[in-house]
Amino acid sequence: MRTDSLVTIPAALTQPVPHPEARFIMGIDGGATKTQAAVLDLHTNALHFAHGGPSNEDAVGVHAAVHTLLEVADAALERAGITQQDLARAVLAVAGTDTHAVARHVLAARTEDWIVVNDVVAAWATATGAKPGVGAISGTGSNVFGVGPRGQPWRAGGWGHLLGDEGSGYWLASESIRAALRERDGSGPATTLTQAAIDFFAADSVEAVAARVYSKPLTKREIAAFAATTAQVAQRGDAVARGLYQRAAHELGRQIAVVMRQTGLLDPELDEGFPVGLIGGGFKAGPLFVDPLISVLHEVAPRARVSVVEMAPVGGALLLAAHACGRTLERPELSRLLEAALGQPA
């Protein structure tokens, strides 16, 4: 059985070549529902954006994914008023269980300055500034990636909604529907999640919700959207919903702990602490999710500095693009620029 890391960091990022004259860099966040590209002018801090549809190979296939990525990239370049030749580096952070095929096609179409990574690598960069530590995603799906003090990378989770995604929006939503169905057939406790699911999916009964999941069928995103309602039900005190967040914290915490061990972050000879960044809409549930997750992690790693990271996902790709040029972007400043440009909290 192979025991290497499931996700690696390209040499262009582990051994960056200084590019002191670099002016324009690009970051792309490619997901199962949408793609966003941002060109940053390092001289003026101006940002130029373009948006498109899904670019997760698992969702749309490799050819459609690459077409969207390059189309959105070209639109961002046009809005910045530059060409590909003006771009010092581009980092494409793409969701999916395997991004190697996407990387091959992008390299064939562009140059070696266009670097493709799994989106969890960009999440790690967002959380740590591309330094030792861990980034954990809880969005529609979930994924965990970290790098240790000697550069050892490791990924845990990220197997998609059918085989994994523990602690994600999809996981919480589907477990909520299961809890409602268990109440209906008498095998589980009473929960207000049942009526909440009926109302959310505009169904006549919880049986109709189940039928819609199978017969429409509902997409991953449509199911995951119910997680926000799960959080509201839990915050109102429903014991079943609150228990789901406890389970989510345990499942995701277990994966983060694995990454800590595999990367050497738990080496007892290390005196310094390290960051663990929590990224994604799942953590909008606040203390309901974050507090039990912190408790789980501090049992394993008391030195871990756990915090929710507030930055638009494309920011992680921009941080990596700057890193590949031998440049450093200050995360608070980049977050502020993204917030101002996008008109919403980063």
ZALOGU-978184 format. One record per residue: x, y, z of N, C-alpha, C in turn; residue in one letter. Coordinates in steps of 0.05 Angstrom, whole numbers, padded with zeros to 5 digits, always signed. Atoms other than C-alpha are relative to their C-alpha. Example, Ala and Ser with C-alpha at 12.3 -4.5 7.8 and 13.67 -1.06 7.14 Angstrom:
2
+00018-00024+00000+00246-00090+00156+00018+00024+00000A-00016-00024-00001+00273-00021+00143-00015+00022+00014S
//
This chain:
346
+00017-00024+00000+00000+00000+00000+00018+00025+00000M-00015-00024+00001+00025+00069-00018-00003+00016+00026R+00001-00016-00025+00042+00114+00041+00010+00029-00004T-00008-00028+00005+00060+00179+00006-00024+00018+00003D+00022-00019-00003+00020+00242+00013-00019+00000-00024S+00019+00000+00022-00044+00245-00027+00001+00025-00017L-00003-00026+00014-00031+00317-00046+00028+00010+00004V-00027-00010-00002+00037+00345-00061+00000+00030-00008T-00003-00028+00007+00062+00416-00069+00020+00002-00023I-00019-00001+00023+00094+00431-00137+00026+00014+00008P-00027-00011-00006+00168+00448-00138+00001+00030-00003A+00001-00029+00004+00151+00518-00163-00008+00014+00026A+00008-00012-00025+00121+00529-00094+00019-00007+00023L-00018+00007-00022+00170+00491-00050+00028+00012-00004T-00025-00012+00006+00230+00521-00086-00005+00024-00019Q+00007-00022+00018+00205+00588-00112+00024+00015-00011P-00021-00015+00013+00247+00628-00160-00007+00030+00003V+00006-00029-00004+00251+00702-00139-00004+00014-00026P+00008-00015+00023+00219+00748-00189-00004+00029+00009H+00003-00027-00012+00234+00818-00163-00015+00020-00018P+00014-00019+00017+00204+00852-00224-00029-00008-00006E+00027+00009+00004+00139+00814-00220-00020+00022+00006A+00020-00020-00005+00079+00860-00226-00028-00013+00002R+00027+00011+00000+00017+00818-00243+00001-00030+00007F+00003+00028-00006-00002+00752-00211-00030-00007-00001I+00028+00008+00002-00066+00711-00217-00005-00023+00019M+00009+00023-00016-00103+00666-00169-00027-00008-00010G+00026+00011+00009-00161+00621-00189-00010-00020+00021I+00014+00019-00018-00210+00585-00143-00021-00015-00017D+00018+00015+00016-00244+00529-00181-00015-00021+00016G+00015+00019-00016-00300+00490-00149-00022-00014-00015G+00022+00016+00013-00360+00445-00162-00023+00017-00008A+00023-00017+00008-00408+00503-00169+00008+00025-00014T-00008-00025+00013-00368+00563-00192+00031+00002-00001K-00029-00005+00002-00299+00589-00212+00004+00030+00001T-00006-00029-00002-00268+00656-00195+00030+00004-00005Q-00028-00008+00006-00204+00687-00222+00004+00028+00009A-00007-00027-00008-00169+00748-00194+00029+00006-00009A-00027-00010+00007-00110+00786-00223+00006+00023+00019V-00009-00020-00019-00071+00827-00172+00024+00015-00012L-00022-00018+00008-00027+00886-00192+00016+00005+00025D-00017-00003-00024+00030+00883-00141+00010+00028+00004L-00009-00027-00003+00048+00955-00155-00022+00018+00011H+00022-00018-00008-00021+00987-00144-00020-00013+00018T+00020+00015-00016-00059+00932-00106-00028-00001-00013N+00026+00002+00014-00114+00935-00159-00006-00029-00005A+00009+00027+00005-00155+00872-00166-00020+00000-00023L+00018+00002+00022-00191+00849-00228-00011-00029+00000H+00013+00026-00004-00242+00792-00225-00015-00009-00025F+00018+00012+00019-00278+00744-00271-00012-00025+00012A+00014+00022-00012-00328+00690-00255-00010-00019-00022H+00010+00020+00018-00352+00626-00288-00013-00023+00014G+00013+00023-00011-00385+00559-00278+00019-00019+00014G-00016+00020-00015-00359+00495-00245+00025-00008-00015P-00025+00010+00012-00288+00470-00256+00012-00022+00016S-00008+00024-00014-00285+00410-00210-00002-00024-00019N+00000+00022+00019-00265+00351-00253-00020-00022+00008E+00019+00021-00009-00307+00304-00210-00028+00007-00008D+00027-00009+00005-00368+00346-00225-00006+00002-00030A+00006-00006+00028-00360+00364-00299+00019-00014-00020V-00019+00013+00018-00302+00322-00327+00024+00019-00006G-00025-00015+00002-00231+00344-00342-00001+00021-00023V-00001-00019+00022-00243+00377-00410-00017+00024+00006H+00017-00023-00007-00301+00420-00386+00013+00016+00022A-00013-00014-00022-00262+00437-00323+00022+00019-00010A-00022-00016+00010-00201+00461-00361-00010+00023-00018V+00011-00021+00016-00243+00499-00411-00010+00023+00017H+00010-00021-00018-00277+00538-00355+00023+00015+00013T-00022-00013-00014-00212+00551-00318+00014+00020-00019L-00014-00017+00019-00178+00580-00380-00017+00023-00010L+00018-00021+00009-00239+00618-00402-00003+00022+00021E+00003-00020-00022-00247+00652-00334+00027+00015+00003V-00027-00013-00002-00171+00665-00331+00003+00021-00022A-00003-00019+00022-00172+00699-00399-00018+00024+00004D+00018-00022-00006-00232+00741-00378+00012+00019+00021A-00013-00017-00021-00194+00765-00316+00024+00015-00012A-00023-00014+00013-00132+00782-00358-00011+00023-00017L+00012-00022+00017-00176+00822-00406-00009+00023+00017E+00010-00022-00017-00207+00861-00349+00023+00015+00013R-00024-00014-00010-00137+00876-00322+00014+00015-00021A-00013-00014+00022-00117+00900-00391+00028-00010-00006G-00026+00011+00005-00058+00853-00396-00002-00026-00016I-00001+00025+00015-00037+00791-00435+00013-00021+00018T-00013+00021-00014-00011+00724-00413+00030+00006+00005Q-00029-00006-00002+00060+00749-00424+00006+00019+00023Q-00004-00019-00022+00050+00803-00371-00002-00013+00027D+00006+00014-00025+00032+00751-00318+00025-00014+00010L-00024+00013-00011+00089+00731-00272-00006-00029+00009A+00008+00027-00009+00053+00671-00241-00030-00001+00001R+00028+00006-00005-00016+00640-00240-00002-00026+00015A+00005+00024-00015-00039+00590-00188-00030-00006-00002V+00027+00009+00004-00102+00551-00203-00006-00021+00022L+00007+00018-00022-00131+00520-00139-00027-00012-00006A+00024+00013+00011-00181+00469-00162-00009-00023+00018V+00012+00021-00016-00228+00425-00122-00001-00026-00015A+00002+00026+00013-00231+00351-00135+00018-00020+00014G-00016+00021-00013-00203+00284-00112+00027-00003-00013T-00026+00003+00014-00148+00286-00165+00002+00022-00021D-00002-00022+00018-00124+00347-00202+00023-00003-00020T-00023+00004+00018-00066+00316-00241-00007+00003-00029H+00008-00003+00028-00105+00311-00306-00005+00029-00008A+00004-00028+00005-00126+00383-00301+00027+00014-00003V-00027-00012+00001-00053+00403-00288+00013-00006-00027A-00012+00008+00026-00030+00365-00351-00012+00017-00023R+00013-00015+00022-00081+00399-00396+00006+00030+00002H-00007-00028-00002-00067+00468-00368+00028+00005-00009V-00028-00003+00008+00008+00459-00377+00002-00001-00031L-00001+00002+00029-00004+00438-00449-00011+00025-00014A+00012-00024+00012-00046+00500-00462+00014+00026+00006A-00013-00025-00009-00004+00551-00424+00029-00005+00004R-00029+00003-00005+00066+00553-00393+00004-00011+00028T-00006+00010-00026+00101+00527-00332-00005+00020+00022E+00007-00021-00019+00084+00593-00298-00029-00003+00010D+00028+00005-00009+00012+00567-00292+00001-00026+00016W-00004+00022-00019+00012+00522-00231-00027-00009+00011I+00025+00011-00010-00046+00476-00213+00004-00015+00026V-00001+00014-00025-00057+00453-00142-00029-00007+00008V+00026+00006-00011-00114+00421-00104-00008+00024+00017N+00009-00024-00015-00157+00474-00071+00007-00001+00030D-00007+00001-00029-00139+00448-00002+00028+00011+00005V-00027-00012-00003-00067+00471-00015-00003+00031+00003V+00005-00029-00002-00093+00542-00025-00013+00006+00027A+00012-00004-00027-00135+00534+00039+00022+00000+00021A-00023+00001-00019-00071+00515+00076+00016+00027-00001W-00015-00025+00003-00036+00577+00048-00015+00023+00013A+00016-00020-00013-00094+00620+00070+00002-00001+00030T+00000+00003-00029-00091+00592+00140+00027+00005+00012A-00026+00000-00012-00016+00592+00150+00020+00020-00013T-00019-00017+00014+00015+00641+00100+00021-00018-00014G-00018+00020+00013+00047+00579+00066+00023-00008+00019A-00019+00009-00020+00083+00561+00131-00010-00025+00014K+00009+00025-00013+00080+00499+00175-00027+00005+00016P+00026-00002-00012+00009+00487+00199-00021-00015-00016G+00022+00015+00012-00059+00460+00177-00022+00018-00009V+00025-00013+00009-00117+00485+00136-00021-00021-00003G+00022+00018+00001-00184+00451+00144-00024+00013-00012A+00023-00011+00015-00242+00463+00096-00026-00014+00010I+00027+00011-00003-00315+00454+00115-00018+00019-00015S+00018-00015+00017-00356+00480+00058-00022-00019-00009G+00018+00021+00010-00402+00440+00013+00012-00027+00005T-00015+00024-00007-00349+00386+00021+00020+00007+00022G-00020-00005-00020-00291+00378+00070+00027-00011-00009S-00027+00009+00008-00216+00368+00064+00019+00012+00020N-00020-00009-00019-00154+00376+00108+00027-00004-00012V-00027+00002+00010-00083+00391+00088+00019+00016+00018F-00019-00014-00016-00021+00410+00126+00029-00005-00009G-00028+00003+00006+00054+00418+00120+00015+00003+00027V-00014+00000-00025+00103+00403+00176+00025+00017+00000G-00024-00018-00003+00166+00438+00201+00023-00006-00019P-00021+00007+00020+00210+00400+00152-00011-00003-00028R+00012+00000+00027+00164+00409+00093-00016-00024-00007G+00016+00024+00006+00126+00344+00099-00029+00007-00004Q+00028-00006+00004+00057+00350+00068-00017-00025+00006P+00018+00022-00003-00004+00307+00084-00029+00010-00003W+00029-00006+00003-00078+00307+00065-00016-00023+00013R+00019+00019-00010-00135+00272+00101-00028+00009-00009A+00027-00007+00009-00207+00268+00077+00001+00008-00029G+00002-00009+00027-00229+00301+00013-00008-00022-00020G+00008+00022+00018-00259+00237-00015-00027+00004-00014W+00025-00006+00014-00323+00270-00039-00024-00009+00017G+00024+00004-00017-00395+00266-00014-00009-00028+00002H+00009+00028-00002-00406+00192-00029+00017-00016+00018L-00018+00016-00016-00345+00167+00007+00013+00014+00024L-00012-00015-00021-00326+00222+00055-00014+00026+00006G+00011-00027-00006-00336+00297+00066-00011+00002+00028D+00009-00002-00028-00345+00286+00141+00003+00029+00010E-00001-00027-00011-00360+00351+00177-00006+00022-00019G+00006-00020+00021-00381+00387+00113-00029+00008+00001S+00028-00008+00003-00445+00422+00095-00017-00023-00010G+00015+00022+00011-00466+00362+00054-00004-00022+00021Y+00002+00020-00021-00451+00314+00111-00021+00008+00021W+00019-00009-00020-00489+00356+00162-00029-00001-00010L+00027+00000+00011-00549+00364+00116-00011-00028-00004A+00009+00027+00005-00553+00291+00096-00005-00015+00026S+00004+00012-00026-00545+00269+00168-00025+00011+00014E+00024-00012-00011-00601+00317+00187-00025-00013-00012S+00022+00014+00013-00647+00286+00136-00003-00028+00010I+00001+00027-00011-00629+00217+00161-00013+00000+00028R+00011-00002-00027-00646+00239+00232-00030+00005-00001A+00029-00004+00003-00714+00264+00208-00014-00026-00008A+00012+00025+00009-00727+00198+00173-00001-00021+00023L+00000+00018-00023-00708+00160+00236-00022+00007+00020R+00023-00007-00017-00758+00200+00276-00026-00010-00013E+00025+00008+00014-00811+00184+00223-00005-00030+00003R+00005+00029-00002-00800+00109+00226+00002-00011+00028D+00000+00008-00027-00792+00107+00301+00026-00011+00010G-00026+00011-00008-00719+00086+00303+00018+00021+00012S-00016-00022-00011-00694+00154+00327-00016+00019+00017G+00014-00018-00018-00711+00209+00376-00015+00022-00016P+00014-00023+00012-00758+00267+00362+00019+00023-00004A-00018-00023+00007-00726+00327+00329-00016+00019-00018T+00013-00020+00017-00750+00392+00299+00013+00002-00028T-00012+00001+00027-00704+00377+00240-00020-00011-00020L+00020+00012+00019-00763+00338+00211-00017+00021-00013T+00017-00021+00012-00809+00398+00202+00018+00020-00015Q-00018-00019+00014-00749+00441+00183+00007-00010-00028A-00006+00011+00026-00732+00393+00126-00024+00002-00019A+00025-00002+00016-00805+00392+00103-00003+00028-00011I+00002-00028+00008-00806+00468+00102+00021+00008-00020D-00022-00009+00017-00738+00477+00070-00003-00010-00028F+00002+00011+00027-00750+00430+00012-00028+00002-00012F+00028-00005+00010-00823+00452+00004-00014-00026-00007A+00012+00026+00004-00848+00381+00012-00024-00003+00018A+00024+00005-00016-00913+00353+00040+00006-00017+00025D-00007+00018-00023-00878+00304+00087+00030-00006-00002S-00028+00007+00001-00809+00279+00106+00004-00023-00020V-00002+00021+00020-00823+00218+00062+00004+00013-00028E-00002-00014+00025-00831+00267+00004+00028+00012-00004A-00028-00010+00002-00763+00298+00021+00018-00023-00009V-00017+00023+00007-00731+00229+00017-00004-00008-00030A+00006+00007+00028-00766+00215-00050+00013+00020-00018A-00012-00020+00017-00741+00281-00077+00030-00003-00002R-00029+00005+00001-00669+00265-00058+00007-00021-00021V-00006+00022+00019-00673+00202-00100-00011+00005-00028Y+00013-00001+00026-00721+00220-00156+00007+00024-00017S-00006-00023+00016-00701+00290-00177+00026-00004-00016K-00006-00001-00028-00646+00277-00155+00011+00027+00008P-00011-00025-00009-00624+00336-00113+00030-00001-00003L-00029-00002+00003-00554+00360-00127+00014+00001+00027T-00016-00002-00024-00498+00359-00076-00003+00028+00012K+00002-00028-00010-00503+00435-00070-00028+00005+00012R+00027-00005-00010-00579+00434-00061-00004-00014+00027E+00003+00014-00025-00574+00383-00005+00017+00015+00021I-00018-00013-00019-00514+00418+00028-00012+00027+00011A+00012-00026-00009-00554+00484+00031-00017-00003+00025A+00017+00004-00024-00598+00453+00085+00016+00002+00026F-00017-00001-00024-00538+00454+00133-00004+00026+00015A+00004-00026-00014-00551+00528+00148-00025-00002+00017A+00024+00004-00017-00621+00508+00173+00006-00018+00023T-00008+00017-00022-00590+00452+00214+00013+00016+00022T-00013-00017-00020-00547+00505+00248-00021+00016+00016A+00021-00016-00013-00609+00547+00263-00015-00017+00020Q+00014+00018-00017-00645+00487+00292+00016-00007+00025V-00018+00006-00022-00585+00470+00335+00002+00023+00019A-00003-00024-00017-00578+00541+00360-00026+00005+00016Q+00025-00003-00016-00651+00538+00383-00002-00022+00021R-00001+00019-00022-00632+00479+00427-00007-00028-00007G+00007+00028+00007-00652+00417+00388+00023-00019+00006D-00022+00018-00009-00612+00360+00419+00012-00016-00023A-00010+00016+00022-00607+00319+00356+00018+00016-00018V-00016-00017+00017-00582+00377+00314+00027+00007+00014A-00024-00007-00015-00532+00397+00368+00019-00024+00000R-00017+00024+00001-00508+00325+00370+00014-00004-00026G-00013+00002+00026-00494+00327+00296+00025+00017-00002L-00023-00017+00000-00447+00385+00306+00022-00011+00018Y-00020+00013-00017-00412+00347+00362+00014-00022-00017Q-00011+00021+00017-00403+00288+00313+00017+00012-00022R-00015-00013+00021-00380+00335+00258+00028+00009+00010A-00025-00009-00012-00327+00364+00305+00019-00024+00005A-00017+00023-00005-00303+00295+00324+00011-00011-00026H-00009+00012+00025-00299+00270+00252+00021+00018-00013E-00019-00017+00013-00264+00331+00224+00025+00003+00018L-00023-00002-00018-00220+00337+00286+00018-00024-00002G-00016+00024+00003-00197+00265+00276+00017+00002-00025R-00015-00003+00025-00175+00281+00205+00023+00021+00004Q-00021-00020-00005-00138+00344+00228+00022-00011+00017I-00020+00012-00017-00103+00304+00282+00018-00019-00016A-00016+00017+00018-00080+00254+00229+00021+00016-00015V-00018-00017+00015-00050+00310+00188+00022+00011+00018V-00020-00009-00019-00015+00337+00250+00022-00021+00004M-00019+00022-00006+00017+00270+00264+00018-00006-00024R-00015+00008+00024+00037+00254+00192+00020+00021-00009Q-00018-00021+00008+00070+00321+00181+00022+00006+00020T-00020-00005-00020+00110+00321+00245-00006+00024+00017G+00007-00023-00017+00073+00380+00276-00003-00007+00029L+00002+00009-00028+00064+00338+00339+00026-00009+00012L-00026+00007-00010+00138+00326+00347+00005+00013+00028D-00003-00012-00027+00150+00335+00423+00024+00018+00003P-00024-00017-00002+00217+00368+00409-00005+00028-00011E+00006-00026+00010+00183+00426+00375-00012+00017+00023L+00009-00017-00022+00173+00484+00423-00022+00019-00008D+00019-00020+00008+00132+00531+00381-00027-00013-00008E+00026+00009+00009+00058+00526+00367-00002+00003-00030G+00005-00002+00029+00028+00525+00298-00030+00006-00005F+00027-00008+00006-00035+00551+00264-00016-00023-00012P+00020+00017+00013-00096+00510+00247-00023+00018-00009V+00020-00019+00010-00141+00551+00202-00025-00015-00009G+00026+00012+00006-00215+00534+00195-00013+00017-00022L+00008-00015+00024-00241+00554+00126-00026-00011-00011I+00024+00009+00014-00309+00552+00094-00026+00007+00015G+00026-00008-00010-00383+00565+00104-00009-00017+00023G+00008+00017-00023-00390+00506+00153+00005+00013+00027G-00007-00012-00026-00357+00547+00207-00016+00025+00006F+00018-00022-00006-00409+00602+00201-00019-00008+00023K+00016+00009-00023-00446+00559+00253+00012+00011+00026A-00012-00013-00024-00398+00592+00302+00008-00019+00022G-00008+00017-00023-00385+00564+00372-00013-00028+00000P+00014+00026+00002-00435+00508+00358+00018-00021-00012L-00018+00018+00014-00383+00476+00313+00029+00005+00008F-00028-00007-00005-00318+00513+00328+00009-00008+00028V-00008+00006-00028-00317+00504+00404+00006-00030+00004D-00006+00028-00004-00323+00428+00405+00024-00009-00017P-00022+00007+00017-00273+00424+00347+00026+00008+00013L-00024-00009-00014-00222+00465+00386+00006-00019+00024I-00004+00018-00022-00233+00420+00446+00013-00026-00009S-00011+00025+00011-00220+00358+00404+00030+00003-00007V-00027-00004+00009-00156+00388+00375+00019+00005+00023L-00018-00006-00022-00128+00414+00440+00006-00025+00017H-00006+00025-00013-00133+00344+00469+00025-00013-00012E-00022+00011+00015-00083+00323+00416+00024+00019-00002V-00021-00020+00005-00044+00387+00406-00006+00025+00015A+00006-00024-00016-00048+00438+00463+00013+00025-00012P-00014-00023+00011+00000+00483+00424-00013+00011-00026R+00013-00008+00025-00045+00488+00363-00015+00026+00004A+00015-00026-00001-00071+00559+00350-00023-00003-00020R+00023+00006+00017-00140+00544+00322-00017+00026-00003V+00017-00024+00005-00180+00601+00289-00015-00003-00027S+00015-00001+00025-00232+00613+00236+00013+00021-00018V-00014-00018+00019-00200+00645+00174-00021+00013-00018V+00019-00015+00016-00241+00699+00140+00014+00012-00024E-00012-00010+00025-00216+00707+00069-00014-00014-00023M+00011+00012+00024-00247+00695+00000+00019-00022-00009A-00018+00023+00007-00221+00627-00025+00021+00007-00021P-00019-00007+00021-00187+00659-00085+00025+00013+00012V-00023-00012-00013-00141+00694-00035+00022-00020+00004G-00021+00020-00004-00104+00629-00021+00016-00004-00025G-00015+00004+00025-00087+00621-00094+00018+00024-00006A-00017-00024+00004-00061+00693-00097+00024-00001+00019L-00023+00003-00019-00018+00680-00035+00021-00019-00011L-00018+00019+00012+00012+00620-00070+00014+00011-00025L-00012-00012+00024+00023+00658-00135+00022+00020+00008A-00021-00019-00010+00061+00712-00096+00024-00016+00011A-00021+00016-00011+00100+00659-00059+00018-00012-00022H-00015+00012+00023+00121+00627-00126+00018+00021-00013A-00017-00022+00010+00151+00695-00144+00021+00009+00020C-00018-00009-00021+00190+00699-00080-00010+00024+00015G+00012-00023-00012+00142+00752-00055-00019-00009+00023R+00017+00006-00023+00101+00755+00009-00023+00021+00000T+00023-00018-00003+00030+00783+00013-00008-00002+00029L+00010+00000-00028+00006+00804+00082-00029-00008-00001E+00028+00011+00001-00057+00763+00095-00021+00020+00009R+00021-00019-00008-00095+00818+00133-00005+00021-00023P+00003-00020+00021-00082+00868+00077-00013-00012-00025E+00013+00013+00023-00101+00818+00022-00029-00005+00006L+00028+00005-00008-00164+00800+00060-00016+00026-00003S+00013-00025+00002-00181+00874+00064-00005+00008-00029R+00003-00006+00029-00169+00884-00011-00022-00016-00013L+00021+00018+00011-00213+00824-00028-00027+00009+00009L+00026-00009-00011-00268+00848+00018-00010+00025-00014E+00007-00025+00013-00267+00917-00012-00008-00004-00029A+00005+00004+00028-00265+00892-00083-00026-00016-00005A+00023+00017+00003-00319+00839-00074-00025+00011+00013L+00023-00012-00013-00364+00882-00031-00012-00017+00021G+00011+00017-00020-00372+00829+00022+00023-00009+00018Q-00021+00009-00018-00334+00802+00083+00017-00022-00014P-00017+00020+00012-00273+00763+00059-00001-00026+00016A
//
